[in-house]
Amino acid sequence: MESWVGWLGGAHLWVRAFHIIFVIFWMAGMFMLPRYLVYQHPVAPGSPEDALWITRIERLRKIIVGPAMIMVWVLGLALAFNLGLAGNGWLHAKLAVVFLFSGFHGWIVGVSRKMARGERPVSERSLRMWNELPSLVAIVVVLLAVLRPF
């Protein structure tokens, strides 16, 4: 078993485990959110079906996606500072990708709120394309975290 130092001490592995768990929750939600918007897009605003999609999306945002993102950041930064990894190039790259993904999170939440008001600020085709971003982010982040190429 690895020996961990730092202010987290024996809790390091617990923090690491929960970081990974919340990453899974966040990514699962971010796979679902754009896809839900794709399904909501052709539905007539104000219809009963639209109301169902609005409720589903709001619950996804408030119960899973938002809290998971916050926990990913809190636990991830705790891990980085606990082990003094802040100077590593791979971590800077990973943080940059996660920072940009957090921006995407904010943007897609904004789109969902506009769609809940009956607006359709982006095309269904655009939503389908943006739906692929979480997969690309997952690939890059996992490769950076596991391979630590620089």
C-alpha positions in Angstrom: 0.0 0.0 0.0 1.2 3.5 -0.8 2.4 5.8 1.9 0.7 9.2 1.8 2.0 12.3 3.4 0.5 15.7 3.8 -2.2 17.2 5.9 -4.8 14.7 4.8 -2.8 11.9 6.3 -4.8 8.6 6.5 -7.9 10.3 5.0 -6.0 10.7 1.7 -7.4 7.5 0.2 -10.9 8.3 1.3 -10.7 11.8 -0.3 -9.3 10.2 -3.4 -12.0 7.6 -3.6 -14.8 10.2 -3.1 -13.1 12.5 -5.7 -13.4 9.6 -8.2 -17.0 8.9 -7.2 -18.0 12.5 -7.7 -16.1 12.6 -11.1 -18.3 9.7 -12.2 -21.5 11.4 -11.0 -20.5 14.7 -12.7 -19.5 13.0 -16.0 -22.7 10.9 -16.0 -24.8 14.0 -15.5 -22.8 15.8 -18.2 -23.4 12.9 -20.6 -27.1 13.2 -19.9 -27.7 16.9 -19.8 -27.0 17.8 -23.4 -28.8 14.6 -24.6 -31.9 15.6 -22.6 -31.7 19.0 -24.3 -31.6 17.3 -27.7 -34.8 15.4 -26.7 -36.5 18.6 -25.4 -35.5 20.7 -28.4 -38.3 19.6 -30.9 -41.0 19.6 -28.2 -43.5 22.4 -28.3 -42.7 25.0 -25.6 -45.3 25.1 -22.9 -46.6 21.6 -23.8 -47.1 18.9 -21.1 -44.1 17.0 -22.6 -42.0 20.1 -22.4 -42.9 20.5 -18.7 -41.7 16.9 -18.1 -38.4 17.6 -19.7 -38.0 20.8 -17.8 -38.6 18.9 -14.5 -36.1 16.1 -15.5 -33.4 18.6 -16.5 -33.8 20.8 -13.4 -33.6 17.7 -11.1 -30.5 16.5 -13.0 -28.9 19.9 -12.6 -29.7 20.5 -9.0 -29.4 17.0 -7.5 -26.5 15.5 -9.5 -24.6 17.8 -11.8 -24.1 20.9 -9.8 -23.2 19.3 -6.4 -21.0 16.8 -8.1 -19.0 19.5 -9.9 -18.5 21.4 -6.6 -17.3 18.2 -4.9 -14.9 17.3 -7.7 -13.2 20.7 -7.4 -13.1 20.7 -3.6 -11.7 17.2 -3.3 -9.4 17.4 -6.3 -7.8 20.6 -5.1 -7.4 19.1 -1.6 -5.6 16.1 -3.2 -3.4 18.3 -5.3 -2.3 20.5 -2.4 -2.0 17.6 0.0 0.7 16.0 -2.0 2.3 19.2 -3.3 1.4 18.4 -6.9 0.6 22.0 -7.8 3.9 22.4 -9.7 3.4 19.4 -12.0 2.8 20.1 -15.7 0.3 17.3 -16.2 -1.8 18.7 -13.3 -1.8 22.2 -14.8 -3.0 20.7 -18.1 -5.7 18.6 -16.3 -6.8 21.6 -14.3 -7.0 23.7 -17.5 -9.2 21.1 -19.1 -11.4 20.7 -16.1 -11.7 24.5 -15.8 -12.8 24.8 -19.4 -15.2 21.9 -18.9 -16.7 23.7 -15.9 -17.3 26.6 -18.2 -19.1 24.3 -20.6 -21.1 23.1 -17.6 -22.1 26.7 -16.9 -23.0 27.3 -20.6 -25.1 24.2 -21.0 -26.9 25.0 -17.7 -27.7 28.4 -19.2 -29.0 26.9 -22.4 -31.2 24.6 -20.3 -32.6 27.5 -18.4 -33.4 29.4 -21.6 -35.0 26.3 -23.0 -37.1 26.0 -19.9 -38.4 29.5 -20.7 -39.4 28.4 -24.2 -36.4 29.7 -26.0 -34.3 27.6 -28.3 -30.9 29.4 -28.2 -29.0 26.8 -30.1 -29.9 24.3 -32.8 -30.6 20.7 -32.2 -27.6 19.8 -34.4 -25.4 22.0 -32.2 -26.6 20.3 -29.1 -25.9 16.9 -30.7 -22.3 18.0 -31.4 -21.8 19.5 -27.9 -23.1 16.2 -26.5 -19.7 14.6 -27.5 -17.6 17.0 -25.5 -17.8 15.1 -22.2 -16.4 12.0 -23.9 -13.4 13.9 -25.2 -12.9 15.6 -21.8 -13.0 12.2 -20.0 -10.4 10.8 -22.4 -8.0 13.7 -22.0 -8.3 13.9 -18.2 -7.9 10.2 -17.6 -4.8 10.1 -19.9 -3.3 13.1 -18.1 -4.0 11.7 -14.6 -2.8 8.2 -15.3 0.1 8.7 -17.7 1.3 12.0 -16.2 3.2 12.7 -19.5 4.9 15.9 -18.3 
